[in-house]
Each structure stands twice: as C-alpha cells, then as structure tokens.
Amino acid sequence: MLVVLGIFCTSALSNPAVGSDSPKPQTFLLRGELLQSNKAKIKKGDPALRKALADLVSEAAKALAKGPYSVTYKTKVPPSGDKHDYMSVGPYWWPDSSKTDGLPYIRKDGQVNPERYSIKDADYHTALCEDVHTLGLAWFFTDDKKYSDHAARLLKVWFLDPQTRMNPNLNFGQAIPGKMDGRGIGIIDTRNLGKLIDGVLLVKDSKSLPAADYKGIQDWYKAFFNWMTTSPIGLDEADEFNNHGTWYDVQVVSMALFTGQPDLAKKILNEQTKKRIESQLKEDGSQPHELARTLSWNYSQMNLIGFFVLAALAEKVDEDLFHYVSQGGKSLKSALIWMLPFAEKKKEWKTTQIKPMQPDGFIQLAQAVSGKYPDVDISHLIKSSGKNENSLLLLTNGIF
C-alpha cells in the first residue's frame, strides 16, 4: 500500500524551493502551478514550506545512494531466454504440499509467498519510480544538478542502455509455477509508472537529460502502450472488473498523455474509466469486488486511490471525475464518504481482513482530495488518528 500511496504522499511532498525562478513544470499528477508558486514562497522564506523542503532533501539524499536498477540484474532467466524481459511471480501462489514437486501452485489470497521477492524486477521498478520522482522534485526546488544527474542515470539504465534496458512488455509478470509463464494480472506490478513519468517531466528541462534521451523514453512508452493495448495479456487485464482494471486505466492514460496523445487519454477515460465507476461501485459507495477479498480494507483503499489518480489525470483533458456521477448514481465522492466512518473508527469493519486494518493510506487520501469536497468533514478523521496534516500535502494545498 505504501507503494500505491506514493503518488499522493510524494506528490504532496513536491513543493519546496530555493533556486532561481523556474517555469511551471508540465507534470500530470503534480500540480505544476503550485510547484512553481511554492518554490517562490520558499525562496521568500516560508517556514512551513522550508521545513517540507528539508524533508524532501533528506529523502533525496537517500535516493542519491541507491540504484541504478535493471531487469537484467536478476539471476533467473525468463522463458524467452532474454533477461531484458521483465519477470515476476504471483504473490499469493504457493507450492501444493500434496504434490512431490509442489506443482502446480495453489492460491492463498492475501498470503504472500516469500518466493515473490526472489526476483527483484518488481522491487526495482517500484524503487525506480520512487527515486526518480523524489530526485526530480529535489532538482526542481533546489536547482542542484546532482539530483537531476542521478535521476537521468537511473532512467538511462532502465530505458535506454542496450546492455540493461527493459524490453517494453510484461509477458512474464506474476507467473504461476506449473500453470502459466505470465498473466494479465502482472500488469499491476507497474501501476506506479504515472509517478515515474512525473519525475521524468520534472527533469526534462535539466541539462542532465538530453532531448534525445527524453524522446527515447517517450518512444519506449509508446512501444509499451502498444503492447498494453494490443497484446493478449494486455487486453486480458483491460477486461478486469476490480482494482486491476482501475490501475490498468491509470497506466494507459498516463502513457497516452506522456506520448502526446491527449485525445486518446480522454477517450479511455470516457469509454473505460466511467464504466468502471458504474460497475465497481454501489450507489452507497461500497466496492463489492474489493470487499470479497481476504484483505478487503486494503483493496478497497487501493482501488479508490487508483480512481482518484485517474481523476487527477482526467483534469489534464478537461474531464471532471471528482464530481462525476454515473447513470446509476455511482461516484468517487460517495466511495470516499462510505469508507470514512470506518477509518474514523465510528463503524466496525466487518468484511474479511486477515491482516490488521491500517487506516493511514485512507487518511492521506482524504487529506489529498479534501479540497475537492469542502462539504465532507474530515476533521474527526485527522483528530482520531492523532496525525497532523502531512507537510508534503501542505506543499500542494492538498492536491496531488
């Protein structure tokens, strides 16, 4: 969940400033105009934003010490024989103890098999997204080239260097030993790519990332978008009716925007995402597909975050999903309100949750979108949690 929440946390994290005046960054999830204005405020000495800048610089220092990352670093070889192909194992699949060889694996929903972590491609992609995003923000607000230099290095190793670049496909994502080499469900492994793209956009105008390299990353995502929207595995994920479908839309909309196809992004939002709001939510705001899981709180939260990320992306093509109401009366606002009393501990969560219920992600989400819903009171949520508003959220006035 922390990986998913990074889009909100770090986005809100993104508004410190110390260097010279900068043009408004053309980011998709981060609000460029707020980044620009907050950089100016920090330069003038705003104490709260300077504190947020210090926090950001601290995180960026950690990112400078990490990476680079590459799918070619794994010891196992995908069925293709090419280490440049991404590879992962389904997290909830375990050896069948009734079989000598354990094959085929069997599913234990919500229980992660440690074998998942024996192949690092998923971890590396997550780290790439986190680090490039943080480094991009640090460069924007400080104008210190060491941050953009390291971000550019990470990007070149992952996307461009012939020796280490990833092939633009997920043919071998979330494999099930004894059953299949890869599944559409594996596409959720890269759900954080919108955050990575914002990081790329932040360092785009630095001297660290030449125009040819930026175009090379765009071309990589054009190829990945084509694979996502035409391959059998990609099309299989597009048909998913739960959080997998939601995060599929997040990825293809992000890539359409990044590759200069806003009309296509708008088409996906209108023809796919709005249908998902209708089909995945009940009128009261509950999410029946996620409530059926053994980690029903986690997945309800995760899916709702995905929908709000889509709402942020939709603003880039003049679509308002924050206030959209489907023909069946379904809306993101109602979904937020439905979960609120459970996070406030005013209501008991009664559907299956095999791990302790953690409300932190929902609290951060509610803070991030509160500006869109001034009539939704989250003061009790903040008070009952014992948490103050995230300083990073303050940097963007509560919007991504």
N, C-alpha and C positions, 0 to 999 in steps of 0.2 A: 504493500500500500504506500510506503514511503516513496517508491519509485514513481508511482502514478501521481502522488501529491506534489512531486517536484515541480510540475507545471505551474501549480498555484503558488507554492511556497517560494520557489526561487524567482518566479515572475514578480511576485510582490517584493522580492528581495532586490529587485533590479533597479533601484533608483538612487544610487549615490553619485557624487560628482566633485571633481577637483580641478580638472584641466581646463583647456581653452573652450570657447563656445563651440558647440557641435551641432550639426544638422539633426533633424528629427530622424531617428532610426526607423526604417521601414519594416518593423517586426510585425508578426501576425498575432501572437498571443500576448506579448508585452505591449503596453500602450506607449507608442513612441513619443507622443506629445507629452506624456507625464514623465517619461525618462528624461526628456530634454529640459522640461521646466524644473524638475527636481535636481538635475545637475547644476542648474543655475542657482537654485536655492542653497545647495550645499556649498557652492563657491562663495556665497554671501554669508555662510556661517550657520545655517540652520542646525541647531544642536541635535534634534531627533534624527534628521537625515544623515548628519555626520556620524552618529552612532551606528546607523544602518550601514553606512559606507565602511566603517571599521569592521563590522561583522562580515560584510561581503569580502573585504580584502583578506580577512582571516581565512575564509573558505577558499579564496582564490590561491592563497599560499599553499594550501594542501593540494589543490589541483595541479599546481606547478610541479609538484613532486611525483605526480602519477603519470602513467602511460609511457609510451603510446600503446594502443590496443590494436589487435588484429585477429581475424578469424584463422589466420594461418599459424597462430601460435599453439593451437591445440595438438595433442599427441595422437588423437584418433583421426581416422580418415573417413569422410562421408562416403556413402555408397557410390557416388560419382567418381571417387578416386581423386578428387580435387579439393585440397584443403582451403581453397578460396571460397568454397561453398559454406554458407552458414549451417550450423548443426546444433540441435538441442534435443533433450529428452523430455517427454511429458512428465510434469511434476507429480501427478497423482497416480502413477502407474508403478506397480511393484511386482517382483517375481512371484509366480504362483507356487506356493510351498508344496502343493500336491504334485508338482512335476519335477522330475530329476533336474532338468536344465532350467526350470523356472519359467519356461516359455509356453504359450505367450503370456506376457504380463497381464495382470488384472488391476482394475481401477479401485482406488480407495479415495474417494472425493475428499479434498481438503487436507489430506495427509501427504506431505511432500517426501518423496523418496530421495535420500541423500545423493543418489546417482545423478540427479538433476545437476548437481554442482561439479560433477567430474569433467564436464565440458564447459568451458568458460565463455563461449561466444555470446550467450545472453547477458552474462555479467559484464563482459567487455562493452557490448553495445549500450547497456544502461550507464556504465561509467563514462563512456564517450559523450552521451547526451548530457549528463550532469556536468562534466568538466568543461566542455565547450561552452555550455550555457553560462556557467559561472565565470569562466575566463573572458567571455565576450562582454559580460556586464562589467567586470573589473576593468577591462580595457576602455570601455565607453566612458566610465565615470572617472577614471584616473589618467587616461591618455598614456599609460605606461605600456610601452611596446612589449615588455616581457610577457604580458598576458596574451596579447594577440599573436605573438610569435609561437607560444606553446599551443594555443588553440589551432593555429594553422598547421603546425606539425602533426597534431592528433588527426586532423582532417585529411591531410595528405596520406598518412599511413593507412587510414581506414578506406578511403575512397579512390586514391589516385596512384599510389606507388605500385607498379606492376608486380613487385615481389610480395606485397602484403595486402593489396586491396581485396575487398569482399566482392564476390560476384553478386549482381543485383537480383537475387532471388532468395526465397526461403523454402526451397524444395524439401529441405530436411529438418524443418522445425518441428519440435515436440514429437519426435518419433516414439513409437511404442514397440519395444523389442519383441520380436516374434509375430508382430501384426503388420506394421507399416513403417516405412522409412521416413515419412513426413506427413503432416496433416495441415489442413487449412487453419486449425486452431493455433498452430505455431506462429501465425502472423501476429498474434497478440504480444509476442516477445518484443517486437519493435514499436510498441504503441507510443513510446516516448519521443518518436522522431520529430514531432512538432516542436518540442523543446530544443532539440538539436538544431533544427532549421532556424529558429530564432537566434541561436548562438552564432550560426553562420552569417546571418544577416547583420548581426552586430559587428562582426569583424570584416565584413565585406569591403568597407572603405578604408581599412587599415593597409599600410604598406606590407603587412605580413602575408596577406592573401592576394596574390596577383589575380588579375581579371581572368586569366586563362584557367587558373585553379578553381575559381568560383564557378566558371562555366562548366568545368569538368565535374564538379559536384552536382550542378544542375542536370547535366547530361546523365549522371549516374541515377539521379532520382527520376528522370524521365524514363529510363530503362526499368527501374524498379516499379514505377507506376504502371507501366505497360504490363509487367509481369503480374502485378496485383490485380489488374482489371481484365486480363485475358487468359491467364493460366488456369487449369482445373483447380489447383489448390487455392489460388486467389479467389476464384469465383465461388468456391465452396465456403470460404469464410464470409464473403459478401452476403451469403444467404442465412448466416447465423442470426438467431432471433433474440439473443441476450447481449451481455456486455461485449462479446466478441464482435457482433455486428456493429455496435456503437463505436468501438475502438478501431474497427476497420474503416469506418467513415472518417474518424479523426485523421487517420493516416492518409487516405486518398485525397481528402480535402486539403490537408496541409501540403501535400506534394503538388496538387493542382495549382495552388496559389504560388508555391515556390518556383514552379516551372513556367509561370506566366500564363496560366490558363484559368483566369477568374470565372469565366462563363461556365466552364466545366465544374468548378467548385460549387457554383451556385446551383447548377443542375443536380449535382449529387445531393446537396442539402435539401433541395425541394422534392426530389424524386425518391430519395432513400431515407434521409435522416428524419424527415417529418413523418414518414410511415413508421419508423421505429418508435417515435414518441407515441403514436397511436397504438401500436401493437405491444409495446413493452410495459406501458404504464396502465394502471387502472385509473378510473376517474378520481378516486380519492388520493392518488399519488403513489400508491404502493407499487412494487415491482415484482410481480408473481414469479417470473423466471428466476430472479435472483433469490427470492425467498425460498425457493425449492432446494437451494444448495445447502451443504453442511456448514458453510461459512456465510450464512445468509446476510449478516450485517456487513461483512467485508465486501461482498459482491454487490449489495445494494449501493453501498458507498462508492465503490469503484465505478459502477455503471453510471451513477449520477454525475460523478466527476467528468467522465467521458462526454456526457451530454452537455455539460456546461463548457467544456473545452470547445465543443462544436459550436456552441452559442457565441463564444468569443471569436472563433474563426468566421462565423457567419456575418458578423458585423463588417468584415472586410469586403463583403459583396452586398452590403446593404440589406441583409436579411436579419430579422429580429426573432431569434429563437428564445430569448429570455422571456418574452411575453407572448409567444405563440401558443395558441390553444387549438387543438385538433378538432375535427368534426365530432369526435366522441367526447370532447370535453377534457382531454388529457393535456397536461402542461408540466414543464420543468419546475415552475413555481410550486405547483401542488405536490410534486415529488419531494421538494425541499421541505415544505411545511409538514408533510407526512412523517418524515424522519426526525424532525426537530424535537418533539417531546421525548423520544427515546434517547436522544443524545443528552437532553436536559435531565434525564432520569425521572421524568414525570410519569412515564409509562414503562412497563416491563416488556423487554424484547422476548417474544415467546416462540419464535421460529428457531429452527436448529442453528446453533452457533457453537461448534466444537472447540473453539479457542476463545479465550477471554475477549469480550467486546471492547474495542478501543475506539472511543469517540473522537480522538484528536483530528483525524482526517476530515470528519464532517465539520468539526469546529472551524478548521482552516477554510474549508469550502464555504461555509456560511458567512465567514468574515469576508471572503473574497468577492462574493456576489451580493453582499448586503446592500450595496449602493444601488443595485437594480430593483430592490424590493424594499423601499423605505417603510412600507406598512407591515413588514414582517419583523417582529421584535426578537432580536437575538441576545438582548442584554442578560436575560436569565441564563442563557446558554453559556455566555462568557463568565458570568459570576459563578455559576455552579461548577464550572470547570477549573476555576482558580487560575485561569490564564488571562494575561493581558493580551491586547491585540498584537499580533506578530509585527515586529518592527519592519519587516520586509514588506508586509502588506501596506503599511503606512506609506511606503515609498511610492506606491501606485494608487493611493487613496482607495484601497480595497478592490481594485480591478486588476485583472491579470497583468 
